[in-house]
Amino acid sequence: MLPEFNLIDINGNEVSSLDLLGKPTIINFWATWCGYCMKEMPDFQTAYETYGDKINFVMIDAVDGKKETEQAGRAYIEENGYTFPVYFDTQMEGVISCGVTAFPSTLFVSAEGEVLLGWPSYLSGDRLMEMAKAMAGE
């Protein structure tokens, strides 16, 4: 099951990970210093535009306050015009409680919170779309 941890949303509000469920959910942990994270971002935007009405997308910036800052994450998202939901893991609660050891990392979670699959590396656009399509029930 997806553990409960707190995040900060794009508006600065604290949000529980469990409040982000209710539909099949794709959670992606990323950081601006991670080249593969940046490489897969356009694919996540495409998947969000295609399946965002059927799947929750939770894009979590792993903010350690040193190598990654919330300001860097916000600037990157704004500069690239991404519209998927972005959250900031400013206490690294999500990273730690989900056992993230590599970036990018993606979790595929059922509407009820069961972690169906963890993908601890770069996810190609074709594979992401294939998995998003299956999660959307198509």
TAZI-V309061 format. One line per field, one symbol per residue. burial: b if it has 9 or more other C-alpha atoms within 8 Angstrom, else e. A space follows every 10 residues. Layout:
# TAZI-V309061
burial: ???
This chain:
# TAZI-V309061
burial: ebeebbbbbb eeeebbbbeb bebbbbbbbb bbebebbbeb eebbbebbee bbeebbbbbb bbbbeeebbb ebbbebbeee eeebebbbbb ebbbbebeeb eebbbbbbbb bbbbbeebbb bbeebeebbe ebbebbee
